[in-house]
Amino acid sequence: MLSLPWWIYIVISGIIFSGYMTVRTAAKEREIDEAFIEKEGEIYMQRIREEKMRRQQQSL
């Protein structure tokens, strides 16, 4: 294994590091997307509650 040139080890290390960073970035983006979706869903539910309360007050 030591018969390979030194730069090949650097290339292999770079490939492994690139794969690790890709997986790490994908996981972080997934977390950010889930937080955004949760926030938007809560805003939507709040609007529904407000509309329901407004309709109940109008029917009285």
C-alpha positions in Angstrom: 0.0 0.0 0.0 2.9 2.3 0.5 3.9 1.8 -3.1 1.3 4.4 -4.3 2.4 8.0 -4.8 1.7 10.4 -1.9 -0.7 12.5 -3.9 -3.1 9.6 -4.3 -3.6 9.5 -0.5 -4.4 13.2 -0.6 -6.9 12.7 -3.4 -8.6 9.8 -1.5 -8.7 11.8 1.7 -10.3 14.7 -0.3 -13.0 12.4 -1.7 -13.8 11.0 1.7 -13.9 14.5 3.3 -16.1 15.7 0.4 -18.6 12.8 1.0 -18.7 13.5 4.7 -19.3 17.2 4.1 -22.1 16.4 1.6 -23.9 14.2 4.2 -23.4 16.7 6.9 -24.7 19.6 4.8 -27.7 17.6 3.7 -28.7 16.8 7.3 -28.3 20.4 8.3 -30.5 21.6 5.4 -33.1 19.0 6.3 -33.2 20.4 9.9 -33.5 24.0 8.5 -36.3 23.0 6.1 -38.2 21.2 8.9 -38.0 24.2 11.2 -39.2 26.5 8.4 -42.1 24.2 7.5 -43.1 23.9 11.2 -43.0 27.7 11.5 -45.1 28.2 8.4 -47.6 25.5 9.6 -48.0 27.3 12.9 -48.7 30.6 11.1 -51.3 28.9 8.9 -53.0 27.3 11.9 -53.1 30.6 13.7 -54.8 32.2 10.8 -57.4 29.4 10.7 -58.1 29.9 14.5 -58.5 33.6 14.0 -60.9 33.1 11.1 -62.9 30.6 13.1 -63.2 33.0 16.0 -64.2 35.8 13.6 -66.9 33.7 12.1 -68.2 32.7 15.6 -68.4 36.3 16.6 -70.3 37.3 13.4 -72.8 34.5 14.0 -73.7 35.8 17.4 
